[in-house]
């Protein structure tokens, strides 16, 4: 019988999971990590920077957060490594106040983010850049995770925010507010084809001392992503258990369909060379003040490689070759 091993996870998404984080939730709820012999405990924090700092402080073992904070910490010579991706893009809408009817009107508006350097900030900067709006033309406001950003939108104290697609769907259906989606999931994907996403990361020290835990973690992560991608019923089960925002059945299926059609789930752990070359080039265009690092500096690909030897490579939408 396989010995169960403990692992302490920290979630930069805070206390709630959305569609963007659903693979992590699925790995727990569908029993993928349990079947791998892992006992996973979660600590919620606000943002990927705080999540990575928790791991560096030794409070937790592995972080879930955006890829940007990990790249930044590594560029600043912190001994951190990405182990596996848990998505390949974001499932979010750009939500705005009723007086904003075109992207050009975003200039001078207040834009809510989790925190500076967090995943929401990283994606927002890419959107602004793609729209040819200067970052200095935006009033950036760090207000916290999705619930806080939505509360500020509803209160009228913030003009704009990227919010999870299910949250936007629910708010769009609620006649008690006049907020609306300016750019939807598909439009943002077209505007920003290479999007930041969530990764699992740890320190070199933990990696060297606990390779078996990380092998199991990676296999479970990939199995969870495949379960969500391949079967709507799995997606629905995890959604109902973890996502607090309730939307109509038809719209939940539509969200899943868009995720699968766009190749949003990291069914092969997404550490491919082409994908990460694009990600790192974009990151350094946004953060030119940081010393550049290589893909090999920040990615420990042996865990995904071994997992794919065990599980096989699954054909995936729009995924570059290995």
Secondary structure per residue as TSV (DSSP state, phi and psi in degrees):
chain	resnum	aa	ss	phi	psi
A	1	X	-	360.0	134.0
A	2	X	-	-69.2	131.1
A	3	X	-	-71.1	131.6
A	4	X	-	-75.5	130.9
A	5	X	E	-112.9	137.0
A	6	X	E	-83.2	150.0
A	7	X	E	-149.5	134.7
A	8	X	E	-102.3	113.9
A	9	X	E	-101.7	145.5
A	10	X	E	-121.7	131.9
A	11	X	E	-106.4	116.2
A	12	X	T	-71.7	-10.2
A	13	X	B	-79.2	-3.6
A	14	X	T	84.7	-158.5
A	15	X	T	-77.8	-8.3
A	16	X	-	-118.0	154.6
A	17	X	-	-110.7	141.1
A	18	X	-	-118.3	-172.1
A	19	X	G	-58.7	-36.9
A	20	X	G	-61.6	-28.0
A	21	X	G	-104.4	7.0
A	22	X	H	-66.9	-25.8
A	23	X	H	-64.3	-38.5
A	24	X	H	-63.5	-44.3
A	25	X	H	-62.7	-39.8
A	26	X	H	-65.9	-38.7
A	27	X	H	-60.1	-32.0
A	28	X	H	-83.1	-54.0
A	29	X	H	-68.6	-35.6
A	30	X	T	-85.7	-0.7
A	31	X	S	80.1	15.9
A	32	X	H	-64.0	-43.6
A	33	X	H	-73.6	-36.0
A	34	X	H	-62.4	-41.6
A	35	X	H	-66.2	-24.0
A	36	X	T	-83.6	-3.3
A	37	X	T	83.9	33.5
A	38	X	E	-114.5	140.3
A	39	X	E	-108.3	98.9
A	40	X	E	-96.7	127.6
A	41	X	E	-115.1	146.6
A	42	X	E	-113.9	139.6
A	43	X	E	-122.4	120.8
A	44	X	E	-86.1	138.1
A	45	X	-	-137.3	170.7
A	46	X	B	-99.7	97.9
A	47	X	S	101.4	153.1
A	48	X	H	-67.3	-28.5
A	49	X	H	-63.7	-47.6
A	50	X	H	-64.6	-35.4
A	51	X	H	-65.5	-46.4
A	52	X	H	-67.1	-35.8
A	53	X	H	-65.5	-35.7
A	54	X	H	-61.3	-39.5
A	55	X	H	-69.2	-43.8
A	56	X	H	-62.3	-31.8
A	57	X	T	-77.3	-8.0
A	58	X	T	80.6	9.7
A	59	X	S	-76.4	-30.2
A	60	X	-	-138.4	173.1
A	61	X	S	-102.1	-40.7
A	62	X	E	-137.9	137.9
A	63	X	E	-104.5	145.7
A	64	X	E	-110.6	124.0
A	65	X	E	-171.4	-176.1
A	66	X	E	-68.6	156.2
A	67	X	H	-69.0	-26.9
A	68	X	H	-57.6	-51.7
A	69	X	H	-58.4	-35.2
A	70	X	H	-67.5	-43.4
A	71	X	H	-61.2	-41.6
A	72	X	H	-64.2	-47.2
A	73	X	H	-60.3	-41.0
A	74	X	H	-67.6	-40.0
A	75	X	H	-62.2	-26.0
A	76	X	T	-93.0	19.1
A	77	X	T	72.9	18.1
A	78	X	-	-79.8	139.6
A	79	X	-	-81.4	67.9
A	80	X	E	-116.3	149.4
A	81	X	E	-135.3	141.7
A	82	X	E	-83.7	132.3
A	83	X	E	-99.7	-43.3
A	84	X	E	-161.9	148.4
A	85	X	E	-89.0	146.0
A	86	X	S	-112.6	8.9
A	87	X	-	-164.9	173.1
A	88	X	S	-122.4	-2.3
A	89	X	S	-167.1	-173.4
A	90	X	-	-112.8	145.0
A	91	X	-	-106.5	81.3
A	92	X	E	-137.3	158.4
A	93	X	E	-117.4	154.1
A	94	X	E	-93.9	111.8
A	95	X	E	-106.9	138.2
A	96	X	E	-140.9	167.4
A	97	X	-	-71.9	158.0
A	98	X	T	-62.5	-24.3
A	99	X	T	-78.5	-7.9
A	100	X	-	-96.9	113.3
A	101	X	-	-118.6	-5.4
A	102	X	S	-148.3	154.6
A	103	X	G	-57.5	-32.0
A	104	X	G	-60.5	-26.6
A	105	X	G	-80.8	2.7
A	106	X	G	-74.6	-20.6
A	107	X	T	-59.2	130.4
A	108	X	T	82.7	-1.4
A	109	X	-	-88.3	156.7
A	110	X	E	-85.4	132.9
A	111	X	E	-124.5	119.0
A	112	X	E	-84.3	133.6
A	113	X	E	-131.7	163.5
A	114	X	S	-60.0	-53.7
A	115	X	S	-172.1	163.8
A	116	X	T	-70.1	125.6
A	117	X	T	93.0	-9.4
A	118	X	S	-75.5	171.0
A	119	X	H	-56.7	-42.9
A	120	X	H	-63.7	-34.8
A	121	X	H	-72.4	-43.1
A	122	X	H	-57.2	-51.5
A	123	X	H	-65.7	-40.2
A	124	X	H	-61.2	-40.6
A	125	X	H	-63.7	-37.8
A	126	X	H	-67.1	-38.2
A	127	X	H	-64.8	-48.0
A	128	X	H	-59.7	-44.3
A	129	X	H	-61.3	-44.4
A	130	X	H	-64.5	-29.3
A	131	X	T	-84.3	0.4
A	132	X	T	61.6	39.4
A	133	X	-	-109.8	134.6
A	134	X	-	-71.0	141.6
A	135	X	G	-61.1	-29.7
A	136	X	G	-71.5	-11.6
A	137	X	G	-87.5	-0.9
A	138	X	S	-110.0	138.6
A	139	X	E	-92.5	90.9
A	140	X	E	-73.6	131.4
A	141	X	E	-129.2	116.1
A	142	X	E	-83.8	105.5
A	143	X	-	-116.5	-9.7
A	144	X	-	116.8	-170.6
A	145	X	S	-68.9	178.9
A	146	X	H	-48.0	-45.1
A	147	X	H	-59.2	-38.9
A	148	X	H	-69.7	-38.5
A	149	X	H	-64.9	-40.7
A	150	X	H	-67.2	-41.3
A	151	X	H	-59.8	-39.7
A	152	X	H	-68.2	-38.3
A	153	X	H	-62.3	-46.6
A	154	X	H	-65.6	-33.3
A	155	X	H	-79.0	-11.0
A	156	X	T	79.0	11.8
A	157	X	S	-88.5	-9.4
A	158	X	-	-132.2	143.8
A	159	X	S	-89.7	-36.0
A	160	X	E	-143.7	146.5
A	161	X	E	-162.6	148.6
A	162	X	E	-80.8	127.7
A	163	X	E	-132.3	159.0
A	164	X	E	-57.2	146.8
A	165	X	H	-60.8	-35.3
A	166	X	H	-71.1	-33.2
A	167	X	H	-67.5	-42.0
A	168	X	H	-64.6	-40.1
A	169	X	H	-61.4	-43.7
A	170	X	H	-65.3	-45.1
A	171	X	H	-67.1	-36.0
A	172	X	H	-62.3	-30.9
A	173	X	H	-85.9	-10.0
A	174	X	-	-91.7	111.0
A	175	X	T	-74.7	-4.2
A	176	X	T	-80.5	-4.7
A	177	X	-	-131.9	159.7
A	178	X	-	-107.4	10.2
A	179	X	-	-66.1	158.6
A	180	X	E	-154.6	161.4
A	181	X	E	-79.2	122.8
A	182	X	E	-87.4	-44.1
A	183	X	E	-132.5	122.8
A	184	X	-	-85.6	178.2
A	185	X	H	-49.4	-53.7
A	186	X	H	-67.0	-39.0
A	187	X	H	-66.0	-39.1
A	188	X	H	-67.1	-36.6
A	189	X	H	-64.5	-37.7
A	190	X	H	-70.7	-39.3
A	191	X	H	-70.6	-42.0
A	192	X	-	-125.7	83.1
A	193	X	S	-63.3	-38.1
A	194	X	S	-98.0	105.1
A	195	X	-	-110.3	144.5
A	196	X	-	-65.7	158.2
A	197	X	-	-155.9	178.6
A	198	X	E	-80.3	144.9
A	199	X	E	-137.2	160.0
A	200	X	E	-101.6	130.9
A	201	X	E	-138.8	157.2
A	202	X	E	-149.4	-176.6
A	203	X	E	-93.2	158.8
A	204	X	H	-60.6	-35.8
A	205	X	H	-62.7	-47.4
A	206	X	H	-65.7	-40.5
A	207	X	H	-57.8	-43.6
A	208	X	H	-72.6	-32.6
A	209	X	H	-87.5	-21.7
A	210	X	-	-134.6	54.5
A	211	X	H	-63.6	-34.4
A	212	X	H	-66.4	-41.2
A	213	X	H	-58.9	-41.3
A	214	X	H	-73.3	-33.2
A	215	X	H	-62.2	-45.7
A	216	X	H	-66.1	-41.3
A	217	X	H	-59.8	-44.4
A	218	X	H	-66.9	-45.3
A	219	X	H	-59.5	-44.8
A	220	X	H	-63.4	-37.3
A	221	X	H	-64.4	-45.4
A	222	X	H	-67.4	-40.3
A	223	X	H	-63.1	-38.0
A	224	X	H	-66.4	-42.6
A	225	X	H	-61.9	-40.7
A	226	X	H	-67.8	-38.2
A	227	X	H	-61.7	-40.7
A	228	X	H	-69.6	-42.6
A	229	X	H	-66.6	-39.2
A	230	X	H	-88.1	-18.3
A	231	X	-	-144.7	112.8
A	232	X	H	-58.2	-34.5
A	233	X	H	-63.1	-36.2
A	234	X	H	-64.1	-45.4
A	235	X	H	-58.2	-46.0
A	236	X	H	-64.4	-40.6
A	237	X	H	-62.0	-46.5
A	238	X	H	-70.4	-39.2
A	239	X	H	-58.7	-50.7
A	240	X	H	-61.7	-33.4
A	241	X	H	-82.5	-29.0
A	242	X	H	-114.5	-28.4
A	243	X	-	-93.1	120.5
A	244	X	-	-78.4	-19.7
A	245	X	-	-82.7	120.6
A	246	X	-	-99.2	130.4
A	247	X	-	-131.5	167.9
A	248	X	-	-60.2	150.6
A	249	X	H	-53.4	-44.8
A	250	X	H	-62.2	-36.7
A	251	X	H	-75.5	-30.8
A	252	X	H	-64.1	-42.9
A	253	X	H	-64.1	-37.7
A	254	X	H	-64.2	-40.8
A	255	X	H	-61.2	-47.0
A	256	X	H	-60.6	-44.2
A	257	X	H	-61.4	-41.7
A	258	X	H	-65.1	-39.5
A	259	X	H	-63.0	-45.5
A	260	X	H	-69.6	-42.2
A	261	X	H	-63.3	-33.3
A	262	X	T	-89.1	-0.4
A	263	X	T	68.6	35.3
A	264	X	-	-70.8	-28.3
A	265	X	S	-84.6	136.5
A	266	X	-	-85.4	72.4
A	267	X	T	-68.4	-15.0
A	268	X	T	-121.0	20.1
A	269	X	-	78.9	-3.6
A	270	X	S	31.7	73.2
A	271	X	-	-121.5	23.5
A	272	X	-	-64.8	151.2
A	273	X	H	-60.9	-46.9
A	274	X	H	-62.4	-44.1
A	275	X	H	-61.6	-45.9
A	276	X	H	-77.6	-27.1
A	277	X	H	-60.3	-46.5
A	278	X	H	-64.8	-43.4
A	279	X	H	-60.8	-46.1
A	280	X	H	-73.0	-34.6
A	281	X	H	-61.9	-45.3
A	282	X	H	-64.0	-41.6
A	283	X	H	-59.6	-43.7
A	284	X	H	-77.2	-23.0
A	285	X	H	-66.5	-34.9
A	286	X	H	-81.1	-25.1
A	287	X	-	-129.1	58.3
A	288	X	T	-66.7	-14.6
A	289	X	T	-77.2	-14.2
A	290	X	S	-86.5	146.1
A	291	X	-	-63.8	138.4
A	292	X	-	-79.6	142.3
A	293	X	-	-120.7	165.6
A	294	X	-	-96.4	165.9
A	295	X	H	-57.2	-41.3
A	296	X	H	-64.6	-26.9
A	297	X	H	-66.2	-34.7
A	298	X	H	-111.5	-14.8
A	299	X	B	-114.1	127.7
A	300	X	-	-100.0	91.3
A	301	X	T	-84.8	-5.2
A	302	X	H	-63.7	-28.3
A	303	X	H	-72.0	-42.4
A	304	X	H	-67.8	-40.8
A	305	X	H	-60.0	-43.6
A	306	X	H	-68.2	-39.4
A	307	X	H	-61.4	-40.3
A	308	X	H	-72.3	-27.3
A	309	X	H	-63.9	-37.8
A	310	X	H	-76.6	-42.2
A	311	X	H	-99.1	-17.0
A	312	X	-	83.0	159.6
A	313	X	-	-91.4	130.2
A	314	X	-	-99.3	131.7
A	315	X	-	-55.5	136.4
A	316	X	-	-136.5	146.7
A	317	X	T	-65.7	126.2
A	318	X	T	57.5	33.4
A	319	X	-	-106.2	122.7
A	320	X	-	-61.6	160.4
A	321	X	-	-70.6	163.7
A	322	X	-	-85.3	360.0
